[in-house]
């Protein structure tokens, strides 16, 4: 997927040339407000099971979460990945 390939190239450049931290967000909850449509029988169809949850975060929570990480100082997170997720949502949730 082109979008994620671009992010990977930027992150690869950062790891090779800069001293930094990568903040990786889960799927934005807001992206799903119009994606999941009721089926004719009233159920919601979403291709995810219950064995593992989909990492998600609200856009409203993301900035504060990342800011909290960087309050610890650059040295604390240099060379590390910070996965920013507020919850893991399963298919049953949808």
N, C-alpha and C positions, 0 to 999 in steps of 0.2 A: 504494500500500500504506500503510495507516494508520500503521503503526509508523514508517516512514521519513518520512512527512509530518510527524509530531510532531517528529522529530529536526531536520528542515529548519526548522520554525518556531522552535525553540529557537536553532538556529544563526543564523538570520536576525536574531532579537532581539539575540543577542550581538554580531553585527557592527554593528548599528545603534546599540547603546546601551552597550556595554562594550569595554574594551580586553582582548582575550584571544586565545587560540589554540584552534583546533578540532582535537581528536585523533580521527581517523576510523579505526576498526578495520575490518580485512577480516572476512570471514565467520569465525565461531568454528569451529575444527575439531571441537570437542566437539558441535556441533549436528548433525553428520553421522553420529554413531555409530549411530543407530537409523533414519536416513532411507533409506539405500541398502540395499535388500533384494536378495538373489540372485534372478534370474529362473529359470524352470523348467529352462533349459539350463545353469544354473550361472554365467552371466555376470552382471555388474552393470550395471544401466541407470542412467545419469546423463546428463541432457541438457546436456552441455558437450563441446565439441570439443577439438582440440589446437592450434588456431591462436592462442588466447590462454588464459592461465591465470586461474583464479579466485583473487583475493587472499584469503589465509587466515592466521589466527594462532591460536595456542592461548591459551586464557584464562590459563593459567599464565604466559605470556610477556608478556601485554599490560601489566600494571601496571608491571613493571620497564622496559619499553620507553618508556612514557609518562613515568615518573619520570626516566629518563635525559634525555629532551628538556627537561624543566623544570629540570634541574640547570643548564642553560646560562643560566638567568635569564629572567625575564618579557620583558625588552626584546628578547632574541634571537628570540623566537617570536611577539611581539605582532602580531596581524593576519595570521597565517599559518595554513596548514592542514598538519597532520602526519598523513600516511597511515601507519598502523601495520600492517605486513604482515610475516610471517616467510617466506612463500613463495607462489609462484603455482603452483597445482595444475591440471593439465590433465585432460581426460577419461580419457586412458590411465592416469593414476595411479590413478584409482578402479577 
